[in-house]
Amino acid sequence: MASLDPMMTSPKVTLFGAAGEVTGSCTLVESAFSRVLVDFGMFQGAPEQELRNAEPPPIDFAKLDAVVLTHAHVDHCGRLGMLSRLGFNGPIIVSDATSELLPRVLRSSATLQFVRVEEHGAGTAPSFEVLEPAHLVQSSRARDVPPVVLFGHRDADRVAKMVRAIPWSAWHELPGGMRVRLHHACHVVGAASVELELEHDGARRRVLCSGDIGPFNNPLLAAHQWPERAPDLVVMECTNGHRSLREQDAVRTFDAVVHDAVANGRRLLFPVFALGRAQQLQQHFARLSRDGALDGFQVYLDSGMAVHGATVLERHPRLLAPGPQRMMLRGESPLEFPQLHRLTSRSQSEDLRSIRGGCAILAGSGFCDAGPIVRHLLDHLEDEGTSVVFTGFQLEGSLGRALLEGATRVRVNGHERRVRCRIERVEGVSGHGDREDLLRWFAGFPQRPTRVVLNHGIADARSGFSAALATDGTTVHAPALGEPVLF
């Protein structure tokens, strides 16, 4: 086999995204004989962040042997639609459940990109400003330049044909000489940690890319998996490396919020991510329904993608935790309950305006930057009988972050609103493990890994978690964007 880089003295890993930040996952693993890209996600947040997506990393995509995807969240998969234009024509390796989610995610992303261009041309692009109080005032988040279309529907369909689902925990040979296997990551349905094995100087070396690591007490998904021996290098996310979340406290808080809404006829608005958070909240509402706590309180799932995500999850009972799996084997769904309504169109979403009295609306997007949640916020920010309930991290500069920090007057899409609704936070309902979960996951290897590269974490998370890991001979790297780490 001809060497791609005969001067390469050691295999290397390079982060071309999620280096000191929480989005844009993109990790290149190289040996003298092969190159594999793990994830190719979008940068998310402020417009200037999203514009970074149009600049591909300095990778010769035509020389990649394969792309391996950890899961179908857009910060991990959102730029896959660009691959054919960039010259890549190899396999995209995924889990079985992810293969069902990915084509729809990419087509939805293509649609959203064209919609944003049209909105910008018409002067209706999503925007928001904080007007009060003075210490939170910030200027409009509207785009000053037209958004870029990264790929279209044909590109998305072309890339979908490259997708190859492989079995869990079994080695799969890749072009170029590496081999790969997937281990369950307990984050969202189909989410995997990616283990790669390559040859160097006559020896086999392994690198494990954690992907996003879910909490250990996830009531919906099956437990984490580890390889039978520690890899030579671990590329590990540290999103919550500086935070401790208590799931039991989160459940109690969630239940209290819902009980209050049921008793007092309040409307609850939940900004949700369609894959993961929406299904977690569905499961909690289903539990309350089985306990008789909802009575006539209706729950509306206002996201076509979330509806699809729930359907895919229900088709893969072996990826569920023991309790939900037993329910599925009895012919019951852990996500279904009589008060649930799955909405799949804008007209159905707009019909919710006519509802009087208490209800819960789970609507995308989770950062309140697009989707039906923006419309619901405009309708109800001034309603004292409404609660906006945040259950996860909000990006700096987002409308959700502003509301959590105490914004009292905002302008959203040109419409000014006083914030008279109740803003509530249920911290701990997360698809990401907290600091203790991450440490427990790292301790799950049969032998302690000696080298770690941290990604998917802001500076505080990286530095704090690095100190926790850098014991017992473990070397921790926190590389800058594009800085290679040899192993």
C-alpha positions in Angstrom: 0.0 0.0 0.0 1.5 3.4 -1.0 2.0 5.8 1.8 0.1 9.1 1.8 2.8 10.8 3.8 6.1 8.9 3.9 7.5 11.6 6.2 4.9 11.0 8.9 6.8 9.8 12.0 3.7 9.1 14.0 -0.1 9.0 13.6 -1.9 12.3 14.5 -5.2 13.7 15.4 -6.2 17.3 14.4 -9.3 19.2 15.6 -10.7 21.4 12.8 -13.7 22.3 15.0 -15.0 22.1 18.6 -11.5 23.2 19.8 -12.2 25.4 22.8 -15.9 25.7 21.8 -18.9 23.5 21.8 -19.9 23.2 18.1 -18.4 22.4 14.7 -17.1 19.0 15.6 -14.5 17.9 13.0 -11.6 15.5 13.9 -9.1 14.2 11.3 -7.2 11.0 12.2 -4.2 10.3 10.0 -1.5 7.7 9.6 1.1 7.2 6.9 -1.4 5.1 5.0 -4.9 6.4 5.6 -7.0 9.4 6.6 -10.4 9.3 8.3 -12.6 12.2 9.3 -14.8 11.8 12.4 -17.8 14.2 12.2 -18.2 17.3 10.0 -20.5 19.5 12.0 -21.8 23.0 11.8 -20.6 25.9 13.9 -23.7 27.4 15.7 -24.5 30.6 17.6 -24.2 34.2 16.5 -24.3 35.0 12.7 -20.5 35.4 12.6 -20.1 31.9 14.0 -22.4 30.4 11.4 -20.6 32.2 8.6 -17.5 30.1 9.5 -19.3 27.1 8.0 -18.7 28.3 4.5 -15.0 28.0 4.9 -14.0 24.3 4.7 -11.1 23.2 6.8 -7.7 22.7 5.1 -8.3 19.0 4.4 -7.9 17.3 1.0 -11.3 15.7 1.1 -10.6 13.7 -2.1 -7.9 11.8 -0.2 -10.1 10.8 2.7 -10.7 7.1 3.0 -13.9 7.5 4.9 -16.0 9.7 7.1 -17.4 8.3 10.4 -20.3 10.0 12.1 -20.9 9.8 15.9 -24.5 11.0 15.7 -27.1 13.1 13.9 -26.9 16.4 15.7 -26.1 19.3 13.3 -23.0 20.3 15.3 -21.6 16.9 14.4 -23.2 16.2 11.0 -24.4 19.6 9.6 -21.7 20.0 6.9 -21.8 16.5 5.5 -23.9 17.8 2.7 -20.8 19.7 1.4 -18.8 16.5 1.0 -19.5 15.8 -2.6 -18.7 19.4 -3.7 -15.4 19.1 -1.7 -14.4 16.0 -3.7 -15.2 13.3 -1.2 -16.7 10.1 -2.7 -16.1 7.5 -0.1 -18.3 5.8 2.6 -19.9 7.6 5.5 -20.0 5.1 8.4 -22.8 5.4 10.9 -24.9 3.3 13.3 -28.2 1.8 12.1 -30.4 4.4 13.9 -28.3 7.3 12.7 -28.7 6.0 9.1 -32.4 6.6 9.5 -32.1 10.0 10.9 -29.3 11.5 8.8 -31.0 11.9 5.4 -33.9 13.8 6.9 -31.5 16.0 9.0 -29.5 16.9 5.9 -32.6 17.7 3.8 -34.1 19.8 6.5 -30.8 21.7 6.8 -30.8 22.3 3.1 -34.3 23.7 3.3 -33.5 25.9 6.2 -30.5 27.4 4.4 -32.6 28.4 1.4 -35.3 29.8 3.6 -32.8 32.0 5.4 -31.5 33.4 2.1 -35.1 34.2 1.0 -35.8 35.8 4.4 -32.7 37.9 4.2 -33.7 39.1 0.7 -37.2 40.0 1.9 -35.9 41.7 5.1 -37.5 39.1 7.3 -34.5 37.3 8.6 -34.7 36.1 12.2 -33.4 38.7 14.6 -33.6 39.8 18.2 -32.4 42.7 20.4 -32.4 43.1 24.1 -33.9 46.5 25.0 -34.0 46.3 28.8 -32.5 46.1 31.4 -29.6 48.4 30.5 -26.8 46.0 31.5 -28.1 43.3 29.1 -28.8 45.6 26.1 -27.3 44.2 22.9 -27.7 45.1 19.3 -29.7 43.2 16.7 -28.6 39.6 15.9 -29.8 39.9 12.3 -27.3 39.1 9.6 -25.5 42.0 8.0 -24.5 39.9 4.9 -26.6 37.3 3.1 -26.3 33.8 4.6 -24.4 31.3 2.6 -26.0 28.2 1.1 -23.6 25.4 2.0 -25.5 22.7 0.0 -28.8 21.9 -1.6 -31.3 19.1 -1.6 -29.5 17.3 -4.4 -26.2 17.5 -2.5 -28.0 16.1 0.6 -29.5 13.2 -1.4 -26.1 12.5 -3.0 -24.4 12.3 0.4 -27.2 10.1 1.8 -26.3 7.5 -0.8 -22.8 7.3 0.7 -24.1 6.3 4.1 -23.2 2.8 5.3 -24.7 1.5 8.6 -22.5 -1.0 10.4 -23.3 -3.2 13.4 -22.5 -2.1 16.9 -19.3 -3.3 18.6 -18.0 -5.2 15.5 -14.9 -4.2 13.6 -15.4 -2.9 10.0 -12.6 -2.6 7.5 -12.2 0.8 5.9 -10.6 1.7 2.6 -7.0 2.7 3.2 -6.3 0.2 6.0 -7.9 1.5 9.1 -10.8 -0.3 10.7 -13.6 1.1 12.8 -16.2 0.0 15.4 -18.9 1.8 17.2 -19.7 1.8 21.0 -23.0 3.0 22.5 -22.6 6.6 23.9 -26.0 7.0 25.6 -26.5 10.5 24.2 -29.3 10.3 21.6 -30.7 7.3 19.8 -27.9 6.0 17.5 -25.1 8.0 19.1 -21.8 6.3 19.2 -18.2 6.6 20.4 -16.0 5.8 17.4 -12.9 3.6 17.8 -10.4 3.5 15.0 -7.5 1.1 14.6 -4.5 1.8 12.3 -1.1 0.4 11.6 2.2 2.2 12.3 5.7 0.8 12.3 4.3 -2.8 12.2 2.1 -2.2 15.3 -1.6 -1.5 15.6 -2.7 1.7 17.4 -6.1 2.7 18.5 -7.8 6.1 19.0 -11.3 6.5 20.5 -13.4 9.6 19.7 -16.0 9.8 22.4 -18.6 11.8 20.5 -21.1 13.3 23.0 -21.3 11.3 26.2 -24.7 10.9 27.8 -25.5 10.8 31.5 -25.2 7.5 33.4 -28.7 7.7 34.8 -30.4 8.3 31.4 -33.8 6.8 31.9 -34.4 6.3 28.2 -31.3 5.0 26.5 -29.2 1.9 27.0 -25.9 2.0 28.9 -22.5 3.1 27.7 -20.1 0.7 26.1 -16.3 0.6 26.2 -13.7 -1.3 24.2 -12.0 -4.3 25.9 -8.7 -2.4 26.2 -7.8 1.2 26.6 -7.0 3.1 23.3 -3.6 4.8 22.8 -5.4 8.1 22.6 -8.9 9.3 23.6 -10.5 12.3 22.0 -13.0 13.3 24.6 -15.8 15.8 24.8 -15.9 18.0 28.0 -19.1 20.1 27.4 -20.1 19.9 31.0 -16.6 19.3 32.4 -17.0 22.2 34.8 -20.6 21.5 35.9 -22.4 19.1 38.2 -26.0 18.4 37.4 -28.4 16.5 39.6 -30.9 14.5 37.6 -33.0 13.7 40.6 -33.3 17.4 41.4 -34.1 18.1 37.8 -37.0 15.5 37.8 -38.4 17.0 41.0 -38.2 20.5 39.5 -39.8 19.4 36.3 -42.6 17.6 38.1 -43.2 20.7 40.2 -43.4 23.0 37.2 -45.9 20.7 35.5 -48.0 20.1 38.6 -48.3 23.9 39.0 -49.3 24.3 35.4 -51.9 21.6 35.6 -53.4 23.0 38.8 -53.4 26.7 37.7 -54.0 26.4 34.0 -50.6 27.7 32.9 -49.2 27.3 29.4 -45.7 25.8 29.3 -43.3 26.6 26.4 -40.3 24.2 26.2 -37.6 25.2 23.6 -36.3 21.8 22.6 -33.8 20.1 20.4 -35.6 17.7 18.1 -33.3 14.8 18.6 -32.7 13.9 22.2 -34.2 16.6 24.4 -37.7 16.3 22.9 -37.7 12.5 23.5 -36.5 13.0 27.1 -39.3 15.4 27.9 -41.8 13.2 26.2 -40.8 10.3 28.4 -41.2 12.5 31.6 -44.6 13.6 30.5 -45.6 10.0 29.7 -44.5 9.0 33.2 -46.7 11.8 34.7 -49.6 10.7 32.6 -49.3 7.1 33.7 -49.3 8.4 37.3 -52.5 10.3 36.6 -50.9 13.7 37.1 -51.9 15.3 33.8 -55.7 14.8 33.8 -56.9 16.9 30.8 -53.6 18.8 30.4 -52.6 18.4 26.8 -49.0 18.2 25.4 -48.1 19.3 21.9 -44.9 18.1 20.2 -44.4 20.9 17.7 -41.5 19.7 15.6 -41.7 17.4 12.6 -38.1 16.3 13.2 -38.8 15.4 16.8 -41.8 13.3 15.7 -39.5 11.5 13.3 -36.8 11.1 16.0 -39.4 9.4 18.3 -40.4 7.1 15.6 -36.8 6.0 14.9 -36.2 5.5 18.6 -39.3 3.3 18.9 -37.9 1.2 16.0 -34.8 0.4 17.9 -35.8 -1.1 21.3 -32.4 -2.7 21.9 -31.0 0.9 22.2 -33.3 1.6 25.1 -32.8 1.4 28.8 -34.2 -1.8 30.4 -37.5 -0.3 31.6 -38.4 1.3 28.2 -37.2 -1.8 26.4 -39.5 -4.0 28.4 -42.4 -1.6 27.6 -41.6 -1.9 23.9 -41.5 -5.7 24.1 -45.0 -5.5 25.7 -46.2 -3.5 22.7 -46.2 -0.2 24.6 -44.2 2.9 23.8 -42.3 4.8 26.6 -43.0 8.0 24.7 -46.8 7.6 24.0 -49.6 8.9 26.3 -53.2 9.9 25.7 -52.6 13.6 26.1 -49.8 13.8 23.5 -50.4 15.4 20.1 -47.7 15.2 17.4 -47.7 18.2 15.1 -46.0 18.0 11.7 -47.1 21.2 9.8 -47.0 24.9 10.3 -50.8 25.2 10.1 -51.1 22.7 13.0 -48.6 24.8 15.0 -50.4 28.0 14.3 -53.7 26.5 15.4 -52.3 26.3 19.0 -53.0 30.1 19.2 -56.7 29.3 19.6 -56.1 27.1 22.7 -57.2 28.6 26.0 -56.1 27.3 29.3 -53.2 25.2 30.3 -51.1 23.1 28.0 -47.5 22.3 27.3 -45.8 23.0 23.9 -42.5 21.3 23.1 -41.2 23.3 20.1 -37.9 23.6 18.2 -35.4 25.1 18.2 -33.6 24.6 21.5 -31.6 27.9 21.3 -34.8 29.9 20.3 -33.0 31.1 17.1 -35.5 29.6 14.6 -38.4 27.3 14.2 -41.9 27.4 15.9 -40.6 28.3 19.3 -39.9 31.9 18.0 -43.6 32.2 17.0 -44.8 30.9 20.3 -42.6 33.3 22.2 -43.9 36.2 20.2 -47.4 35.1 21.0 -46.8 34.6 24.8 -43.9 36.5 26.1 -46.3 39.1 27.5 -48.7 36.5 28.9 -48.4 36.2 32.7 -50.1 32.9 32.5 -47.2 31.4 30.5 -44.0 29.9 31.6 -41.0 29.5 29.3 -39.1 26.5 30.6 -35.4 26.0 29.7 -34.0 22.5 30.2 -30.5 22.9 28.8 -27.5 25.0 27.8 -28.1 28.3 25.9 -25.4 29.7 23.6 -24.0 33.1 24.5 -25.7 35.7 22.3 -28.9 33.6 21.8 -32.4 34.8 22.6 -32.7 31.9 25.1 -29.6 33.0 26.9 -30.9 36.6 27.1 -34.2 35.4 28.6 -32.5 33.3 31.2 -30.2 36.2 32.2 -33.2 38.4 32.9 -34.1 40.4 29.7 -37.3 42.3 30.4 -37.9 43.9 27.0 -36.9 42.4 23.7 -37.4 43.0 20.0 -37.9 39.7 18.1 -38.2 39.7 14.3 -39.0 43.4 14.5 -41.7 43.0 17.1 -41.2 44.5 20.5 -42.3 42.5 23.6 -42.3 43.0 27.3 -41.2 39.8 29.1 -44.1 39.3 31.5 -44.2 35.5 31.3 -42.4 33.4 33.9 -38.9 32.2 33.0 -38.1 28.9 34.6 -35.1 26.6 34.4 -35.0 22.9 34.9 -31.2 22.2 35.1 -30.1 18.6 34.7 -32.4 17.3 31.9 -29.6 16.9 29.5 -28.3 14.5 26.9 -24.8 15.5 28.0 -23.2 13.9 31.0 -22.0 16.3 33.7 -18.5 16.4 35.3 -19.1 13.3 37.4 -20.5 11.4 34.4 -17.5 12.3 32.3 -15.1 11.2 34.9 -17.1 8.0 35.4 -17.0 7.3 31.7 -13.2 7.9 31.6 -12.8 5.4 34.5 -14.8 2.8 32.6 -11.9 1.6 30.5 -10.2 -1.6 31.6 -6.9 0.3 31.9 -6.6 4.1 32.4 -5.9 5.8 29.1 -2.6 7.6 29.2 -3.3 10.3 26.6 -6.4 12.5 26.1 -7.4 15.3 23.7 -10.2 17.4 24.9 -12.8 18.9 22.5 -16.3 20.3 22.8 -15.8 22.5 25.7 -15.4 26.2 26.4 -12.2 27.4 28.1 -13.5 27.0 31.6 -14.7 23.4 30.9 -11.5 22.4 29.2 -9.2 23.8 31.9 -11.2 22.5 34.8 -11.7 19.0 33.4 -8.1 18.9 32.2 -6.9 19.3 35.8 -9.2 16.5 36.9 -7.9 14.1 34.3 -4.2 15.0 34.5 -3.4 12.5 37.3 -1.9 9.1 37.6 0.3 9.7 34.5 -2.4 10.8 32.1 -1.3 13.5 29.6 -4.1 15.9 28.6 -4.0 18.0 25.5 -6.2 21.0 24.7 -5.1 21.8 21.2 -6.0 24.9 19.3 -7.9 24.7 16.0 -5.8 23.0 13.4 -3.0 22.0 15.9 -2.0 18.3 15.4 -1.5 15.9 18.3 0.8 13.0 17.6 0.3 9.6 19.2 
